[in-house]
Amino acid sequence: MEAASVLENWDRKTDTGSRGAVLFAAWWNEVRNDMFEVQWNQENPVRTPSGLKDKKKAVEKLVKASKEIKDKYGALDIAWGEVNRFRIGSYDFPANGGPENYGIFRTIVFAEDQDKKKHAVFGDTYVAVTEFGNKVKASVLLSYGNATQPGNKHRGDQLKMLSEKKMRPALLDQTDILRNLEKRESLIIK
């Protein structure tokens, strides 16, 4: 009953503060497509799958998922961002998004850490919104940063924006590029 209440009150999102998403994900990981009366159909992706063929089996899987979540995190309504994290080096922020098989648009896959929390291992790495017109405008996010080398200041420096669902202005003209220039190298060709 507690699990049903948590799922009923869930906002149906995987935002950092969404309570119920962790439980739903644990249950969904146990569910198979053949358990639905109407299986997933690419012609109707928003409304399928739907209806449970074997409600008793679905409840058994929910009980199993509930025990797993309660044992691991102490509560069924733990927030998505308390469990799922954007972590690189010293950066550690609450995550949003999730695996595509949960029906989530912001696709991010997580792997478990030693502290029972999970960190993003891949997913939406580059996002851009561009407005075309007399002057092109764009906002972008290179989610995990612009470098992978340990110690590089751009390794994970955009994770906070990813966590907050924010983007930064794209550097599209020479003035903006020069204002943000960190290093300049001249090549001499002989």
Secondary structure, DSSP 8 states (H G I E B T S, - for coil): -HHHHHHHH--SS--TT-BSHHHHHHHHTT--GGGEEE---TTSTTT-SEEES-HHHHHHHHHHHHHHHHHHHS-TT-BHHHHEEEEETTEEEE---B-GGGT-SSBEEEEE-TTS-EEEEEE--EEEEEE-SSS-EEEEEETTBS--STT-TTBSTTHHHHHTT--EE---SHHHHHHT----------
